[in-house]
């Protein structure tokens, strides 16, 4: 099927019908198949995804009081999202001395989704090892939705030695 450009419904129907085996032409038509395909795509969350992840790689955990912007893109029709969790992983070293917060504005201002000074339990950079990652959920995970298009992951206390890690925010959309 053609991608990247808008197509007329007749053109889409012609492409669908061209993909049907010749023995089924005039039995299964694009007009009959279109709503089925639409429902399948919707059930897979392609039209209105229920969850998405937004990541920022290689955040410097040895730089105190620094903000790292993470863009949150709302899909069409979504009016907000809840934070399902925040993950820290792929660390270059232990980052258990560092602390973090997650805010709607720089400088630890705005809405505090995770207040400043959150402990980090990542103590190793070794793959396939316990404590090489962590996941946290906000206390108000099920009672507060947001519509901020940028969140700021703030490193509070520095690690004290060179260390980076990736941060991922998982969100569930509200339609």
C-alpha positions as CSV (number, residue, x, y, z in Angstrom):
1,X,0.0,0.0,0.0
2,X,1.1,3.5,-0.6
3,X,2.4,5.4,2.4
4,X,3.3,9.0,3.2
5,X,0.6,10.6,1.0
6,X,-3.1,11.0,1.3
7,X,-5.1,8.7,-1.0
8,X,-8.7,8.8,-2.1
9,X,-11.0,6.1,-0.8
10,X,-11.4,4.7,-4.3
11,X,-7.6,4.5,-4.7
12,X,-7.3,2.7,-1.3
13,X,-10.1,0.3,-2.3
14,X,-8.4,-0.4,-5.6
15,X,-5.2,-1.3,-3.8
16,X,-7.0,-3.6,-1.3
17,X,-8.9,-5.3,-4.1
18,X,-5.6,-5.8,-6.1
19,X,-4.2,-7.7,-3.1
20,X,-7.2,-10.2,-3.0
21,X,-6.8,-13.5,-4.7
22,X,-8.6,-13.6,-8.0
23,X,-10.9,-16.4,-6.8
24,X,-12.3,-14.1,-4.1
25,X,-12.8,-11.0,-6.2
26,X,-16.5,-9.9,-6.2
27,X,-17.0,-12.0,-3.1
28,X,-14.8,-10.0,-0.8
29,X,-14.7,-6.3,-1.7
30,X,-12.6,-3.5,-0.3
31,X,-15.9,-1.9,0.9
32,X,-16.6,-5.0,3.0
33,X,-13.0,-5.4,4.2
34,X,-12.4,-1.7,5.1
35,X,-14.4,-1.7,8.4
36,X,-12.8,-5.0,9.5
37,X,-9.3,-3.6,8.9
38,X,-10.3,-0.4,10.7
39,X,-11.5,-2.4,13.8
40,X,-8.4,-4.5,13.8
41,X,-6.1,-1.5,13.7
42,X,-8.1,0.2,16.4
43,X,-8.0,-2.9,18.6
44,X,-4.2,-3.0,18.2
45,X,-4.0,0.6,19.5
46,X,-2.6,2.0,16.3
47,X,-5.3,4.6,15.8
48,X,-5.6,5.6,19.4
49,X,-2.6,4.2,21.3
50,X,-3.3,3.5,25.0
51,X,0.3,3.7,26.1
52,X,3.5,5.3,24.9
53,X,7.1,5.6,26.2
54,X,9.2,8.8,26.0
55,X,12.9,8.5,26.6
56,X,16.1,10.5,27.0
57,X,19.4,8.7,26.7
58,X,22.7,9.4,28.5
59,X,21.5,11.8,31.1
60,X,24.5,13.1,33.1
61,X,23.9,12.0,36.7
62,X,27.1,13.8,37.9
63,X,25.7,17.2,37.2
64,X,23.8,18.6,40.2
65,X,20.6,20.6,39.8
66,X,20.3,20.1,36.0
67,X,17.1,19.8,34.0
68,X,16.6,17.4,31.1
69,X,13.6,18.1,28.9
70,X,11.6,15.1,27.8
71,X,9.0,15.9,25.1
72,X,5.6,14.3,25.5
73,X,3.6,14.0,22.3
74,X,-0.2,13.6,22.6
75,X,-1.8,11.6,19.8
76,X,-4.7,13.0,18.0
77,X,-7.8,12.9,20.2
78,X,-5.9,12.5,23.5
79,X,-6.7,15.1,26.1
80,X,-4.1,14.1,28.6
81,X,-2.2,11.2,30.2
82,X,-1.3,9.6,33.5
83,X,2.2,8.7,34.4
84,X,2.3,4.9,34.5
85,X,5.9,4.8,35.6
86,X,9.4,6.2,35.3
87,X,12.4,3.9,34.5
88,X,16.1,4.5,34.9
89,X,18.5,2.0,33.3
90,X,21.5,1.5,31.0
91,X,23.7,3.2,33.6
92,X,27.4,3.6,32.9
93,X,28.1,3.2,36.7
94,X,26.3,3.1,40.0
95,X,24.1,6.2,40.4
96,X,22.8,5.4,43.9
97,X,24.2,8.7,45.4
98,X,22.4,10.8,42.9
99,X,18.8,11.9,43.4
100,X,16.1,13.0,41.0
101,X,12.7,14.7,40.6
102,X,10.2,15.1,37.7
103,X,8.6,18.5,37.1
104,X,6.5,20.4,34.6
105,X,8.9,23.4,34.6
106,X,12.6,23.9,34.9
107,X,14.4,24.5,38.2
108,X,12.2,22.1,40.0
109,X,9.2,24.4,39.5
110,X,5.7,23.8,38.3
111,X,3.9,20.6,39.2
112,X,6.0,18.1,41.0
113,X,5.2,14.7,39.6
114,X,8.1,13.2,41.6
115,X,9.3,15.6,44.3
116,X,13.0,16.6,44.4
117,X,15.3,14.3,46.2
118,X,14.0,10.9,45.1
119,X,16.4,8.1,45.8
120,X,18.0,6.0,43.0
121,X,18.6,2.3,43.6
122,X,20.7,1.6,40.5
123,X,24.0,0.3,41.9
124,X,25.5,-1.5,38.9
125,X,26.1,-1.0,35.2
126,X,26.4,-4.8,34.6
127,X,23.9,-6.3,32.2
128,X,21.6,-9.1,33.5
129,X,22.3,-8.1,37.1
130,X,19.9,-7.1,39.9
131,X,19.8,-3.3,40.6
132,X,21.0,-2.3,37.1
133,X,17.7,-0.5,36.6
134,X,14.7,0.8,38.6
135,X,11.1,1.6,38.0
136,X,9.1,4.1,40.2
137,X,5.4,5.1,40.0
138,X,4.0,8.3,41.3
139,X,1.8,8.2,44.4
140,X,-1.1,9.8,42.5
141,X,-0.7,7.5,39.5
142,X,-4.4,6.6,39.4
143,X,-5.8,9.9,40.4
144,X,-4.1,12.6,38.4
145,X,-3.9,13.2,34.7
146,X,-1.6,15.8,33.0
147,X,-1.4,17.5,29.6
148,X,2.1,19.0,29.7
149,X,4.0,18.6,26.5
150,X,7.4,18.8,28.1
151,X,8.4,17.2,31.4
152,X,11.8,18.0,33.1
153,X,13.8,15.2,34.7
154,X,15.9,17.0,37.2
155,X,19.1,15.5,38.7
156,X,19.3,16.9,42.2
157,X,22.3,15.6,44.0
158,X,25.2,14.6,41.7
159,X,26.6,11.1,41.8
160,X,30.2,12.4,42.6
161,X,31.8,10.6,39.7
162,X,31.1,10.3,36.0
163,X,27.9,8.4,35.4
164,X,25.1,8.5,32.8
165,X,21.8,6.6,32.4
166,X,18.7,6.5,30.3
167,X,15.3,7.6,31.6
168,X,12.0,6.5,30.2
169,X,8.6,7.8,31.1
170,X,5.6,5.5,30.4
171,X,2.2,7.2,30.0
172,X,-1.3,6.0,29.5
173,X,-3.4,8.3,27.4
174,X,-6.8,9.7,28.2
175,X,-9.2,10.2,25.2
